[in-house]
């Protein structure tokens, strides 16, 4: 049974406290309550139909981003009952895009991207996967560890400050007055 004391990350530099406390505890408890048989079933399903990966879009989108890549598990298939079972096990929702397959079947997608769930789920899936998938999952687990370290060191606060500075700089540039270069734009001098 998980520890009942809250998990709190404290930045050694800024002494700010980041508490993901109750959410992380609840995710952890839910994933830990999944039976070993269901974990093995999920691993088999993900081995054949799923993908494990890193989402680096934040670094590409924002020049000031210091955030580590996001980790995800994604699975898509036409069997709604299978996707529904997987979604229930991890307490997530699944969706179906409007497009159909070439055989006019609906596709159902499940995306697991929250780090707290993945921190507990990936190590449980790991021993049930083949070597190629284990290598992918190991990269994901290392990225999650980097995220925990980044968070504990105040990464989220530092990034927010960078964003605020960036907005101030860009707004000050927008407010800069431009003097007219021609006389037709100068108001008449009435004295």
C-alpha positions as CSV (number, residue, x, y, z in Angstrom):
1,X,0.0,0.0,0.0
2,X,1.4,3.4,-0.9
3,X,2.7,5.8,1.8
4,X,0.0,8.1,3.1
5,X,2.3,11.1,3.5
6,X,2.2,13.5,0.6
7,X,5.0,13.6,-2.0
8,X,6.3,17.2,-2.2
9,X,9.1,18.4,-4.5
10,X,11.2,21.2,-3.0
11,X,13.5,23.3,-5.1
12,X,16.9,23.5,-3.6
13,X,17.5,26.9,-5.3
14,X,14.3,28.8,-4.8
15,X,12.8,26.9,-1.9
16,X,9.5,26.8,-3.7
17,X,7.3,23.8,-3.0
18,X,5.6,22.1,-5.9
19,X,3.0,19.7,-4.7
20,X,1.5,17.3,-7.1
21,X,0.6,15.6,-4.0
22,X,-3.0,14.2,-4.1
23,X,-3.1,13.7,-7.8
24,X,0.2,11.7,-7.8
25,X,-0.9,9.7,-4.9
26,X,-4.2,8.8,-6.5
27,X,-2.7,7.9,-9.8
28,X,-0.1,5.8,-8.1
29,X,-2.7,4.0,-6.0
30,X,-4.9,3.3,-9.0
31,X,-2.1,1.9,-11.2
32,X,-0.7,-0.1,-8.3
33,X,-4.2,-1.7,-7.8
34,X,-4.2,-3.2,-11.3
35,X,-3.7,-7.0,-11.1
36,X,-0.5,-8.5,-12.5
37,X,-2.7,-10.5,-15.0
38,X,-4.1,-7.2,-16.3
39,X,-0.7,-5.6,-16.5
40,X,0.5,-8.6,-18.5
41,X,-2.5,-8.3,-20.8
42,X,-1.9,-4.6,-21.3
43,X,1.8,-5.3,-22.1
44,X,0.8,-7.8,-24.7
45,X,-1.6,-5.5,-26.3
46,X,0.8,-2.6,-26.3
47,X,3.6,-4.8,-27.6
48,X,1.5,-5.5,-30.7
49,X,-0.7,-2.4,-31.2
50,X,0.8,0.4,-29.1
51,X,3.6,2.8,-29.2
52,X,5.8,4.4,-26.6
53,X,7.4,7.8,-27.3
54,X,8.6,11.3,-26.4
55,X,6.8,14.5,-27.3
56,X,9.4,17.2,-27.9
57,X,7.0,19.8,-29.3
58,X,7.5,22.3,-26.4
59,X,11.2,22.8,-27.3
60,X,10.3,23.2,-30.9
61,X,7.5,25.7,-30.2
62,X,9.1,27.8,-27.6
63,X,12.6,29.1,-27.7
64,X,12.7,29.6,-23.9
65,X,11.5,26.1,-23.1
66,X,13.5,24.2,-20.6
67,X,10.9,21.5,-20.1
68,X,12.0,17.9,-20.6
69,X,10.0,16.0,-23.3
70,X,6.6,14.6,-22.5
71,X,6.3,10.8,-22.4
72,X,3.3,9.0,-23.9
73,X,1.7,5.7,-24.6
74,X,-0.6,5.6,-27.6
75,X,-2.8,2.8,-28.9
76,X,-5.2,2.8,-31.8
77,X,-7.4,0.0,-33.1
78,X,-10.9,-0.8,-34.4
79,X,-11.9,-3.0,-31.5
80,X,-13.8,-0.6,-29.1
81,X,-14.2,-3.2,-26.4
82,X,-10.5,-3.8,-26.1
83,X,-9.7,0.0,-26.1
84,X,-12.5,0.5,-23.5
85,X,-11.0,-2.2,-21.2
86,X,-7.6,-0.6,-21.5
87,X,-9.0,2.9,-20.8
88,X,-10.9,1.6,-17.7
89,X,-7.8,-0.1,-16.3
90,X,-5.8,3.2,-16.5
91,X,-8.7,5.4,-15.7
92,X,-8.6,7.4,-18.9
93,X,-11.0,8.2,-21.7
94,X,-10.6,7.1,-25.3
95,X,-11.8,8.8,-28.4
96,X,-12.7,8.1,-32.0
97,X,-11.8,10.6,-34.8
98,X,-14.3,11.2,-37.5
99,X,-12.3,9.4,-40.1
100,X,-12.9,5.8,-40.9
101,X,-10.5,3.1,-42.2
102,X,-10.4,2.0,-45.8
103,X,-12.9,-0.7,-44.8
104,X,-15.2,1.9,-43.2
105,X,-14.4,0.9,-39.7
106,X,-14.2,3.3,-36.8
107,X,-10.8,3.7,-35.1
108,X,-10.6,4.1,-31.4
109,X,-7.6,5.9,-29.8
110,X,-6.2,5.9,-26.2
111,X,-3.5,8.3,-25.3
112,X,-1.8,8.1,-21.9
113,X,0.3,11.2,-21.4
114,X,0.2,12.2,-17.8
115,X,3.5,11.8,-16.2
116,X,2.2,10.7,-12.8
117,X,0.4,7.7,-14.3
118,X,3.4,6.8,-16.5
119,X,5.8,6.9,-13.6
120,X,4.0,4.0,-12.0
121,X,2.7,2.2,-15.1
122,X,5.8,1.9,-17.3
123,X,8.0,0.1,-14.7
124,X,5.1,-2.4,-14.1
125,X,4.8,-3.0,-17.9
126,X,8.6,-3.3,-18.5
127,X,9.3,-6.9,-17.5
128,X,6.4,-8.2,-19.7
129,X,7.7,-6.5,-22.9
130,X,10.1,-7.7,-25.6
131,X,13.6,-6.3,-25.8
132,X,12.8,-3.7,-28.5
133,X,9.9,-2.3,-26.5
134,X,11.9,-2.5,-23.3
135,X,14.5,-0.2,-25.0
136,X,11.8,2.3,-25.9
137,X,10.3,2.2,-22.4
138,X,13.7,2.6,-20.8
139,X,14.1,5.9,-22.8
140,X,10.7,7.0,-21.5
141,X,11.5,6.1,-17.9
142,X,14.7,8.1,-18.1
143,X,12.8,11.1,-19.5
144,X,10.4,10.8,-16.6
145,X,13.3,10.8,-14.1
146,X,14.7,13.9,-15.9
147,X,11.3,15.5,-15.5
148,X,11.1,14.7,-11.7
149,X,14.6,16.3,-11.3
150,X,13.7,19.3,-13.4
151,X,10.5,19.8,-11.3
152,X,12.4,19.4,-8.0
153,X,14.9,22.0,-9.1
154,X,12.2,24.5,-9.8
155,X,12.1,24.1,-13.5
156,X,8.4,25.0,-13.8
157,X,8.9,28.3,-11.9
158,X,12.0,29.1,-13.9
159,X,10.2,28.5,-17.2
160,X,7.2,30.7,-16.0
161,X,9.6,33.5,-15.2
162,X,11.3,33.2,-18.7
163,X,7.8,33.3,-20.2
164,X,6.9,36.5,-18.3
165,X,10.2,38.1,-19.3
166,X,9.6,37.1,-22.9
167,X,6.1,38.6,-22.8
168,X,7.4,41.9,-21.3
169,X,10.1,42.2,-23.9
170,X,7.7,41.6,-26.8
171,X,5.0,43.9,-25.4
172,X,7.5,46.7,-24.8
173,X,8.6,46.3,-28.5
174,X,5.0,46.6,-29.6
175,X,4.4,49.8,-27.7
176,X,7.4,51.6,-29.1
177,X,6.4,54.9,-30.7
178,X,7.4,55.5,-34.3
179,X,8.0,59.1,-35.3
180,X,6.5,60.0,-38.6
181,X,9.0,60.5,-41.4
182,X,6.9,62.7,-43.7
183,X,5.3,66.0,-43.0
184,X,1.8,64.9,-44.1
185,X,1.5,62.8,-40.9
186,X,2.5,65.5,-38.5
187,X,-0.3,67.4,-36.8
188,X,-0.5,71.1,-37.6
189,X,1.3,73.4,-35.2
190,X,-1.5,75.7,-33.9
191,X,-0.4,78.5,-31.6
